[in-house]
């Protein structure tokens, strides 16, 4: 993570001057591990809030509890809040869901990079038991609750926005990004520019053989 923190600290060009890259995707996928404070209505709404506006000490306890790579994630967020490239990105549509009955651990957030350009980030496995159990379930079941929720979330984001979409995540989040892109509505698929799977687990054969996966497979990075 040190390399992407350095990139965040040293890359000053905005997205008009230096277009979105796979490194930006990894950074936003890593930022999705932050527990964005849902006491701020704009975070969960589709109005959104500038990333820099969340750089407030009173939010930090909620934002950084129970996440992997805690110190690195803090450093990354602080660098994002200071960065002329990232600080004006709007955070919106944040959701975090746990369901013991269905064994679901799901979280996603939408980053508005430019007025008509969005990055949908799915969180990877957290440190909860339910998150690890769902990971295990993914090894022999297609369509676990988090995957189905990712499809619903992507369709919802698309219905609320216009313009190109980037989709991605780290670890389980990368798997969710591909699954959502493969099984979302066809008109949503058409808007997806790239799907970024940062070190995520693979799929059973039935997913790979599906028409939706075959439609988007050449956009997977």
N, C-alpha and C positions, 0 to 999 in steps of 0.2 A: 504493500500500500504506500510505502514511502515514495515511490516513483510517481504515483498519481497525485500525491500531495504536492510534490515539487512542481509537477505540471500545472496544477491549480494555482500555485503561488506565482508562477513565472509566465503564464500565458495571459496576456492582457488584451488580445484582440477579441472583438465581439464576433458574433456568429455570422454577420454580414462580411466581415473581413476574413474570417477563417472558418469555413463551414464545419458543421457537426462531424465528429470523427468517432471511431470505435473507442478511443480513449475517453472522450466525453461520455459515451455510453457506460463504460465501466465506472466512471466517477458517479454518475447519477444512480446506477444500480447499487453502488456502495452506500450512497446517501439514503437509499430507501430503507436501510436498517435503522435509521433514526426514528424514534417514536415522536412524530410531529404532534405538538400539543393540541389535542382536540378541544381544549377549552377556548381556543381561538376559532370562532365559527368559519372564518375564511379558509381555514386549512381543509375542512371537510366539505365545504361548499364548492361551487364551480366559479365563484368570483375569484378566489385565490388570494394569496398574499406573497409579496416579494420575499425571496429567501433571506435577504439581509435583515428584514424586519423580525425574524425569529432569533436573531443574535442577541438574546436577552438572558442574563444570568438566572432570572427567576424561572425560566423554562427548562434549564439544563437538567435538573433532577429527573423530570419526566422524560425528556428527550433521550437521555443516555443510559437509562436503567436497563439492565438485563439484555445487553447486546454483545455480540462477539467483537473482538478486537477493539475494545472500548477506547483506549487512548488514541489509537490510530483513527478511529471514526470521529472522535472529537476534533482531532487536528484537521481532518479533512473538512468537516463542517465549518470550522473556524476559517479555513482557507477559502472555502466557497463564499462565505459571507463577506469576505474582504475583496474577492476577485472581481475585477470589472467584467470578466467574461461570464461569470455565474451569478453574481449577487442580485441581478434584476430578474432572474428566472422566477416565474410565479409557481407556487406550490398549491395544488388544488385536488379535490376529489380523494383526499386521504381516507383510507379505511383500514381497520385492523380487526380481525375476527378470529375468535377461538370458539370451538364447539366440541366439548368432550364427547357428546353422544355420537356425532358423525366423524370424530377424530380429524377435525379441520383446523389448520393454522394457516391463515391467509392475511396478507397485507399488500396493498398496492397504493401507489401515489402517481399523480400526473404532474409532470413538469411542463409548463408552457414556456418554451424556449424563445419563441417569437410569436407575434399575434396569431399566425396561422401555422404554427409548427409545434408539435407536442411529442414528448417522450413519456411513454407509460412504463413505469418501473414496478416490477413485482419483487417483493422481498423474498430472500432465501430462508432457509431453516433458521429459526431462532434457537435459544437454549432451553426451550420448554420440552417436556416429555412428549406432549401431543404433537409438536412439530417433528420430532425425530420419528415418532411412530408413523406419521403420515408419510415421511420419506421411505420408510420400510414398506408401507403399503404400495407405494408407487413402483416397486420392483416387480409386482405380480398383478397389479390391477390398473387398467386404463380408465381414466375418468374419475380419479379420486376427488373428494369435495373441493380441494383448493384448485384443481385444474378446471372444474366446472364453473367455479366462482370467477376464475380468471377470464373465461370466455364471456361470462355475463358482464364483467367489469369493462372489458375492451369494447364490447358492443355499446355499453352505456356511454363510455367516453366518446366514442365515434358519433353517437347521436347528439352530443352536446358541443361538438367542435366542428371546425372546418379545416381543410388543408391536410398536408401530409402527416403521417404518424410514424414514429419510431417506437419500437417495443423491445424491452429487454429486462434482464435480471441477472443476478449472481446466484450460483448454486441452484437450489430448487427454483428460485425465481427465473433462471434461464429456461428451465424446463417449462414453467408456467407460461412464459412469453411465447415459446414455440407452440405449445398446445393451444393457447388462446388464439394465436394467429391462424392456426390450422383449422379451427372449428368455429371461428367467428362468422358473421354474415358475409356473403360474397362481396357486397359493396364496401364493407369495411376492409376486407382483404385488399381490395384495389387501391386503397389509400396508404397501405403500409409500404414504407420505403425499405426498411431493413428490420430484421429481428436479431437481437444480440443475445447469444447464450454464453454467458461468462462462467465456464466451468460447471455447467449444469449436468445432471444425469440424463441418460438417453431414454428411449421409448421402447415399448413392446411393438412387435411386428404389425399389429393391427392399426396402430397410429401411423406408422411409417407408410403403410400401404394405402392409407385413406386418400381420397381425392383432394381433401383440403390441405393435407401435408404436402402432397405432390405439387399443389398450386403455389405454395409459398417457399418450397425448399431451396430455391435458388436465391432467396433473399436472406437466408440464415447465415449469420456470421458467428 
